[in-house]
Amino acid sequence: MKLNIWKSFKKKPNNGTTLTSLADLLQGRECGTAVRWGHLEMVPLFGSACAAGTFAPPESALRLTKVTHYGEMVLENQSQLPTIVPLHLGYFQNAAQNHAMCVSALIEAGKSKEFKDACCIQASQGGYIHEADERFIILPQPLRDKAFALRGKQDYSKLWGDISTFNNHLGLKQRGHLDELKRAHQPELLRTVYHLEPYPEQTGALFLCNNTLMGIELAPNIAFWNELHTPLVMYCYAPLRLLNDVIGIQPWVGESLPIENLSGLDDLQSRWTKLGARRQKRINELTDKLQALPILSKQLEQQQDKNQLHSLETDDFVGQMVLQKNKLAYVSLSRKGERGMRKGKRG
């Protein structure tokens, strides 16, 4: 159900060269009512310039068919449609060396693509993944800018140091095993997914931690987002809550519902409506500020027919996007550094 307090981002003529700020990435999308769980907040986005059925959903389409050598992955698109490999996709598997991507990619229908700059995310674990069709993960947000900076570098152990630091910040064993996160915090990761469930017809989201924008995620269609939502929330953004808890930072409270001196149900309804308007005003102000964040660089990484994969960078964000016939189809941008753990009050 679409509410009239939602903000619509005005459509502009877009040929891929008119993208000058982060706000331009949201052209044609609608911003919905935010939902918050602890330190983490999700602002749902709706709409897309791409028609349904232009890209296959990633979980249904993609298979990790084999790891040829440590740090080298082969992904197959088993769909009859082209698909987009989500940025920083990875796989966990028992008794095999877990791997993750440093980049996004375009794969044609029925085709395979080998990536020689992937990274092992489980130090000193022997065995190759031969085939994986279980759900994929997305690297935790604090690791994404590190992994992106290592794209093109063929070194399977290149992310172990950053994973070790990440684990240490969580109070886990200080080693390059990302599955330490899953083993120690699986219930809490799942709980975050339950609290930040996708909205009907959702096609993207803004993710905030302690009222700081940490990521912009856009999918080409509803079906694509439905399969991308859970790995993004569970593995990419939920760890931000855990890190803040370990550090001792209390969640940003934001707007709350005053319940003192209520005169009845009509009064409660009025206060609830006003609360929703205040919350939406804050989100609108946040998205307006994106206009002041210029895109500093845009580099073409892959061309597939009329689909293009670009790398993007601003002062504070880095990631990739896909243009489909010069229309924005996919965006994944992540804040650099660990700013989301520097706001709020310590307990």
Secondary structure as GFF3:
##gff-version 3
##sequence-region A 1 347
A	DSSP	beta_strand	7	8	.	.	.	ID=ss1
A	DSSP	three_ten_helix	22	26	.	.	.	ID=ss2
A	DSSP	beta_strand	30	31	.	.	.	ID=ss3
A	DSSP	beta_strand	35	37	.	.	.	ID=ss4
A	DSSP	beta_strand	40	46	.	.	.	ID=ss5
A	DSSP	alpha_helix	58	61	.	.	.	ID=ss6
A	DSSP	beta_strand	62	69	.	.	.	ID=ss7
A	DSSP	beta_strand	72	77	.	.	.	ID=ss8
A	DSSP	beta_strand	83	85	.	.	.	ID=ss9
A	DSSP	beta_strand	89	91	.	.	.	ID=ss10
A	DSSP	beta_strand	99	100	.	.	.	ID=ss11
A	DSSP	beta_strand	105	107	.	.	.	ID=ss12
A	DSSP	beta_strand	112	115	.	.	.	ID=ss13
A	DSSP	beta_strand	119	120	.	.	.	ID=ss14
A	DSSP	beta_strand	137	138	.	.	.	ID=ss15
A	DSSP	alpha_helix	141	149	.	.	.	ID=ss16
A	DSSP	alpha_helix	160	169	.	.	.	ID=ss17
A	DSSP	alpha_helix	179	195	.	.	.	ID=ss18
A	DSSP	beta_strand	202	209	.	.	.	ID=ss19
A	DSSP	beta_strand	212	218	.	.	.	ID=ss20
A	DSSP	alpha_helix	222	231	.	.	.	ID=ss21
A	DSSP	pi_helix	232	237	.	.	.	ID=ss22
A	DSSP	alpha_helix	238	247	.	.	.	ID=ss23
A	DSSP	beta_strand	249	250	.	.	.	ID=ss24
A	DSSP	alpha_helix	265	289	.	.	.	ID=ss25
A	DSSP	three_ten_helix	290	292	.	.	.	ID=ss26
A	DSSP	beta_strand	297	304	.	.	.	ID=ss27
A	DSSP	beta_strand	307	313	.	.	.	ID=ss28
A	DSSP	beta_strand	317	324	.	.	.	ID=ss29
A	DSSP	beta_strand	327	335	.	.	.	ID=ss30
A	DSSP	three_ten_helix	339	341	.	.	.	ID=ss31
A	DSSP	beta_strand	345	346	.	.	.	ID=ss32
###
